Amino acid sequence: MKIVISPAKSLNYENELPMAKFTSPEFIEDAEKLNKILKKKKPAALSELMSISDNLAQLNWQRNQDFTTPFTPENSRPAIYAFSGDVYTGLDAYTLSEEKMDKLQQTLRILSGQYGILKPLDLMQPYRLEMGTSLKIGRNKNLYEYWGSKLTDHLNDEMSEGELLVNLASNEYYSALQPKNIKAEIITPIFKDWKNDKLKIISFFAKKARGAMVRYILDSEAKTLTDIKGFNLDDYEFSQEHTLKENQPVFIR
């Protein structure tokens, strides 16, 4: 089984790392090409391009200037410990044993505008480049065109026959893949909460639940759709009644 998730805007490069293991990103040369373009953009241009505040633009301008290769434990951090958004809160990677982290390394893939695709222990330097950013790269008008089929081809190369792909990424990042070309059954769990007598996808809760689902798959050693339906963390439970498509199981609370 392989799982794809989105990155996070919030980063943490301060907490002590629980282990010293690390790996290198598959698409580091592509990331370097993107950085060369971003390095030339001044804070005001970054602010307009990414629709961010002047302070955030200044921060990310500095990040772009500081980007340097090769990546080392001194100038970079494993992705799973660098991202700190809601998905990563739900996953809680800091409490994983080395054995569990080895399994996560084989299972989880993080889609990224800057790095394309990351394994949990791949080193990364701080950045902000959302996949939906309209950044022109040569003849490519945006990041979707820039990454093209690379991410899908890479996943296909990694996956064995009959292996499931569990999509826990946002639409923005999942759109960087080419689902019709993925040689696997794709499962997309959906998380909904009751609010005002209606079931709704509430972004904050859904993001945290996606991370919790990653943790559940890891801890339970889930391998099938039936196994995934057993997810019951944070009071969510599978609802056959509200599941409209078999490969999009709905979990409610």
Secondary structure, 3 states (H helix, E strand, C coil): CEEEECCCCCECCCCCCCCCCCECCCCHHHHHHHHHHHHCCCHHHHHHHHCCCHHHHHHHHHHHHHCCCCCCCCCCEEHHHHECCHHHHHHCHHHCCHHHHHHHHHHEEEEECCCEEECCCEEECCCCCCCCCCCCECCECCHHHHHCCHHHHHHHHHCCCCCEEEEECCHHHHCCCCHHHCCCEEECCEEEEEECCEEECCHHHHHHHHHHHHHHHHHHCCCCHHHHCCCCHHHCEECCCCCCCCCCCEEEC
